[in-house]
Amino acid sequence: MLFVAIACFGIWLGWEVHIVQERKEWLRKIKADSGQFTFADTVRGNSIPPAPQISWIRRLLGDYAVWGIMIVNPDEDSGADGWSRRKKRIAEVEAIFPEAVVQSASRGFVTRQQQAGTWLESPLHP
C-alpha cells in the first residue's frame, strides 16, 4: 500500500514538474517572438480582474502566475488561413496559461511600438 502511495505521489510530482517546464518554455518562445507577458506578482492589488494565483507546489517548483500575455503573429498570418492559425495559437497559449488574459498583435504593430519606445520588455522572471 505504501508503495502505491509513493508511486502516485511521484507521478503527480513528475506531472507538476512537466507543467512548470512547459510553461517556462512557452514564455521563452513568446519572448523570442517579440511577445510580452506580465507576471501576476507585478500587478497584485492594482489590477482588474484580480491577479491570478497558482498552487504552492508550482511556486515551489519555480513557476509564476501570469496575468497577461501578448503574442506576436507573423506578418504572413493575414486572411482566413492566418486568422485560423492565430486562433489556434491563442488557444494553445490559453491552455498552458489558463490564468492569463491572452491577446495577439501583428509584427508590424509591435515594430511600431518598439520604435516609438512604448513596447515593454518582459523579464523571464519577476
Contact map, one row per residue, 1 for C-alpha under 8 A:
111110000000000000000000000000000000000000000000000000000000000000000000000000000000000000000000000000000000000000000000000000
111111000000000000000000000000000000000000000000000000000000000000000000000000000000000000000000000000000000000000000000000000
111111100000000000000000000000000000000000000000000000000000000000000000000000000000000000000000000000000000000000000000000000
111111110000000000000000000000000000000000000000000000000000000000000000000000000000000000000000000000000000000000000000000000
111111111000000000000000000000000000000000000000000000000000000000000000000000000000000000000000000000000000000000000000000000
011111111100000000000000000000000000000000000000000000000000000000000000000000000000000000000000000000000000000000000000000000
001111111110000000000000000000000000000000000000000000000000000000000000000000000000000000000000000000000000000000000000000000
000111111111000000000000000000000000000000000000000000000000000000000000000000000000000000000000000000000000000000000000000000
000011111111100000000000000000000000000000000000000000000000000000000000000000000000000000000000000000000000000000000000000000
000001111111110000000000000000000000000000000000000000000000000000000000000000000000000000000000000000000000000000000000000000
000000111111111000000000000000000000000000000000000000000000000000000000000000000000000000000000000000000000000000000000000000
000000011111111100000000000000000000000000000000000000000000000000000000000000000000000000000000000000000000000000000000000000
000000001111111110000000000000000000000000000000000000000000000000000000000000000000000000000000000000000000000000000000000000
000000000111111111000000000000000000000000000000000000000000000000000000000000000000000000000000000000000000000000000000000000
000000000011111111100000000000000000000000000000000000000000000000000000000000000000000000000000000000000000000000000000000000
000000000001111111110000000000000000000000000000000000001100000000000000000000000000000000000000000000000000000000000000000000
000000000000111111111000000000000000000000000000000000000100100000000000000000000000000000000000000000000000000000000000000000
000000000000011111111100000000000000000000000000000000000000000000000000000000000000000000000000000000000000000000000000000000
000000000000001111111110000000000000000000000000000000000000000000000000000000000000000000000000000000000000000000000000000000
000000000000000111111111000000000000000000000000000000000100111000000000000000000000000000000000000000000000000000000000000000
000000000000000011111111100000000000000000000000000000000000000000000000000000000000000000000000000000000000000000000000000000
000000000000000001111111110000000000000000000000000000000000000000000000000000000000000000000001000000000000000000000000000000
000000000000000000111111111000000000000000000000000000000000001000000000000000000000000000000001100000000000000000000000000000
000000000000000000011111111100000000000000000000000000000000001000000000000000000000000000000000000000000000000000000000000000
000000000000000000001111111110000000000000000000000000000000000000000000000000000000000000000000000000000000000000000000000000
000000000000000000000111111111000000000000000000000000000000000000000000000000000000000000001000000000000000000000000000000000
000000000000000000000011111111100000100000000000000000000000000000000000000000000000000000000000000000000000000000000000000100
000000000000000000000001111111110000000000000000000000000000000000000000000000000000000000000000000000000000000000000000000100
000000000000000000000000111111111000000000000000000000000000000000000000000000000000000000000000000000000000000000000000000000
000000000000000000000000011111111111000000000000000000000000000000000011000000000000000000000000000000000000000000000000000000
000000000000000000000000001111111111000000000000000000000000000000000000000000000000000000000000000000000000000000000000010000
000000000000000000000000000111111110000000000000000000000000000000000000000000000000000000000000000000000000000000000000000000
000000000000000000000000000011111110000000000000000000000000000000000011000000000000000000000000000000000000000000000000000000
000000000000000000000000000001111111000000000000000000000000000000000011000000000000000000000000000000000000010000000000000000
000000000000000000000000000001111111100000000000000000000000000000001111000000000000000000000000000000000000000000000000000000
000000000000000000000000000001100111110000000000000000000000000000001110000000000000000000000000000000000000000000000001110000
000000000000000000000000001000000011111000000000000000000000000001111100000000000000000000000000000000000000000000000000010000
000000000000000000000000000000000001111101100000000000000000000001111000000000000000000000000000000000000000000000000000010000
000000000000000000000000000000000000111111100000000000000000000111110000000000000000000000000000000000000000000000000000000011
000000000000000000000000000000000000011111110000001110000000000111110000000000000000000000000000000000000000000000000000000000
000000000000000000000000000000000000001111110000001000000000000010000000000000000000000000000000000000000000000000000000000001
000000000000000000000000000000000000011111110000000000000000000000000000000000000000000000000000000000000000000000000000000001
000000000000000000000000000000000000011111111110001000000000000000100000000000000000000000000000000000000000000000000000000000
000000000000000000000000000000000000000111111110011000000000000000000000000000000000000000000000000000000000000000000000000000
000000000000000000000000000000000000000000111110011000000000000000000000000000000000000000000000000000000000000000000000000000
000000000000000000000000000000000000000000111111010000000000000000000000000000000000000000000000000000000000000000000000000000
000000000000000000000000000000000000000000111111111000000000000000000000000000000000000000000000000000000000000000000000000000
000000000000000000000000000000000000000000000111111000000000000000000000000000000000000000000000000000000000000000000000000000
000000000000000000000000000000000000000000000011111000000000000000000000000000000000000000000000000000000000000000000000000000
000000000000000000000000000000000000000000011111111100000000000000000000000000000000000000000000000000000000000000000000000000
000000000000000000000000000000000000000110111011111110000000000000100000000000000000000000000000000000000000000000000000000000
000000000000000000000000000000000000000100000000011111000000000011100000000000000000000000000000001100000000000000000000000000
000000000000000000000000000000000000000100000000001111100000000010000000000000000000000000000000001000000000000000000000000000
000000000000000000000000000000000000000000000000000111110110000110000000000000000000000000000000000000000000000000000000000000
000000000000000000000000000000000000000000000000000011111110000000000000000000000000000000000000000000000000000000000000000000
000000000000000000000000000000000000000000000000000001111111000000000000000000000000000000000000000000000000000000000000000000
000000000000000100000000000000000000000000000000000000111111100000000000000000000000000000000000000000000000000000000000000000
000000000000000110010000000000000000000000000000000001111111111100000000000000000000000000000000000000000000000000000000000000
000000000000000000000000000000000000000000000000000001111111111100000000000000000000000000000000000000000000000000000000000000
000000000000000000000000000000000000000000000000000000011111111000000000000000000000000000000000000000000000000000000000000000
000000000000000010010000000000000000000000000000000000001111111000000000000000000000000000000000000000000000000000000000000000
000000000000000000010000000000000000000000000000000000000111111100000000000000000000000000000000000000000000000000000000000000
000000000000000000010011000000000000000000000000000000000111111110000000000000000000000000000000000000000000000000000000000000
000000000000000000000000000000000000001100000000000001000110011111000000000000000000000000000000000000000000000000000000000010
000000000000000000000000000000000000001110000000000111000000001111100000000000000000000000000000001100000000000000000000000000
000000000000000000000000000000000000111100000000000100000000000111111000000000000000000000000000101100000000000000000000000000
000000000000000000000000000000000000111100100000001100000000000011111000000000000000000000000000001110000000000000000000000000
000000000000000000000000000000000000111100000000000000000000000001111100000000000000000000000000000111100000000000000000000000
000000000000000000000000000000000011110000000000000000000000000001111110000000000000000000000000000111100000000000000000000000
000000000000000000000000000000000011100000000000000000000000000000011111000000000000000000000000000001111000000000000000000000
000000000000000000000000000001001111000000000000000000000000000000001111100000000000000001000000000001111000000000000000000000
000000000000000000000000000001001110000000000000000000000000000000000111110000000000000000000000000000011110010000000000000000
000000000000000000000000000000000000000000000000000000000000000000000011111010000000010000000000000000011110000000000000000000
000000000000000000000000000000000000000000000000000000000000000000000001111110000000000000000000000000000110000000000000000000
000000000000000000000000000000000000000000000000000000000000000000000000111111000000000000000000000000000111000000000000000000
000000000000000000000000000000000000000000000000000000000000000000000000011111000100000000000000000000000000000000000000000000
000000000000000000000000000000000000000000000000000000000000000000000000111111101110110000000000000000000000000000000000000000
000000000000000000000000000000000000000000000000000000000000000000000000001111111110000000000000000000000000000000000000000000
000000000000000000000000000000000000000000000000000000000000000000000000000011111110000000000000000000000000000000000000000000
000000000000000000000000000000000000000000000000000000000000000000000000000001111111000000000000000000000000000000000000000000
000000000000000000000000000000000000000000000000000000000000000000000000000011111111100000000000000000000000000000000000000000
000000000000000000000000000000000000000000000000000000000000000000000000000111111111110000000000000000000000000000000000000000
000000000000000000000000000000000000000000000000000000000000000000000000000011111111111000000000000000000000000000000000000000
000000000000000000000000000000000000000000000000000000000000000000000000000000011111111100000000000000000000000000000000000000
000000000000000000000000000000000000000000000000000000000000000000000000000010001111111110000000000000000000000000000000000000
000000000000000000000000000000000000000000000000000000000000000000000000100010000111111111000000000000010000000000000000000000
000000000000000000000000000000000000000000000000000000000000000000000000000000000011111111100000000000000000000000000000000000
000000000000000000000000000000000000000000000000000000000000000000000000000000000001111111110000000000000000000000000000000000
000000000000000000000000000000000000000000000000000000000000000000000000000000000000111111111000000000000000000000000000000000
000000000000000000000000000000000000000000000000000000000000000000000010000000000000011111111100000001110000000000000000000000
000000000000000000000000000000000000000000000000000000000000000000000000000000000000001111111110000000000000000000000000000000
000000000000000000000000000000000000000000000000000000000000000000000000000000000000000111111111000000000000000000000000000000
000000000000000000000000010000000000000000000000000000000000000000000000000000000000000011111111100001000000000000000000000000
000000000000000000000000000000000000000000000000000000000000000000000000000000000000000001111111111111000000000000000000000000
000000000000000000000000000000000000000000000000000000000000000000000000000000000000000000111111110000000000000000000000000000
000000000000000000000110000000000000000000000000000000000000000000000000000000000000000000011111110000000000000000000000000000
000000000000000000000010000000000000000000000000000000000000000001000000000000000000000000001111111100000000000000000000000000
000000000000000000000000000000000000000000000000000000000000000000000000000000000000000000000111111100000000000000000000000000
000000000000000000000000000000000000000000000000000110000000000011100000000000000000000000000100111110000000000000000000000000
000000000000000000000000000000000000000000000000000100000000000011111000000000000000000000000100111111000000000000000000000000
000000000000000000000000000000000000000000000000000000000000000000111000000000000000000000000100001111100000000000000000000000
000000000000000000000000000000000000000000000000000000000000000000011110000000000000000001001100000111110000000000000000000000
000000000000000000000000000000000000000000000000000000000000000000011110000000000000000001000000000011111000000000000000000000
000000000000000000000000000000000000000000000000000000000000000000000111100000000000010001000000000001111100000000000000000000
000000000000000000000000000000000000000000000000000000000000000000000111100000000000000000000000000000111110110000000000000000
000000000000000000000000000000000000000000000000000000000000000000000001111000000000000000000000000000011111110000000000000000
000000000000000000000000000000000000000000000000000000000000000000000001111000000000000000000000000000001111111000000000000000
000000000000000000000000000000000000000000000000000000000000000000000000001000000000000000000000000000000111111100000000000000
000000000000000000000000000000000000000000000000000000000000000000000000000000000000000000000000000000001111111110000000000000
000000000000000000000000000000000100000000000000000000000000000000000001000000000000000000000000000000001111111111000010000000
000000000000000000000000000000000000000000000000000000000000000000000000000000000000000000000000000000000011111111100000000000
000000000000000000000000000000000000000000000000000000000000000000000000000000000000000000000000000000000001111111110000000000
000000000000000000000000000000000000000000000000000000000000000000000000000000000000000000000000000000000000111111111110000000
000000000000000000000000000000000000000000000000000000000000000000000000000000000000000000000000000000000000011111111110000000
000000000000000000000000000000000000000000000000000000000000000000000000000000000000000000000000000000000000001111111100000000
000000000000000000000000000000000000000000000000000000000000000000000000000000000000000000000000000000000000000111111110000000
000000000000000000000000000000000000000000000000000000000000000000000000000000000000000000000000000000000000000011111110000000
000000000000000000000000000000000000000000000000000000000000000000000000000000000000000000000000000000000000000011111111000000
000000000000000000000000000000000000000000000000000000000000000000000000000000000000000000000000000000000000010011011111100000
000000000000000000000000000000000001000000000000000000000000000000000000000000000000000000000000000000000000000000000111110000
000000000000000000000000000000000001000000000000000000000000000000000000000000000000000000000000000000000000000000000011111000
000000000000000000000000000000100001110000000000000000000000000000000000000000000000000000000000000000000000000000000001111100
000000000000000000000000000000000000000000000000000000000000000000000000000000000000000000000000000000000000000000000000111111
000000000000000000000000001100000000000000000000000000000000000000000000000000000000000000000000000000000000000000000000011111
000000000000000000000000000000000000001000000000000000000000000100000000000000000000000000000000000000000000000000000000001111
000000000000000000000000000000000000001011000000000000000000000000000000000000000000000000000000000000000000000000000000001111
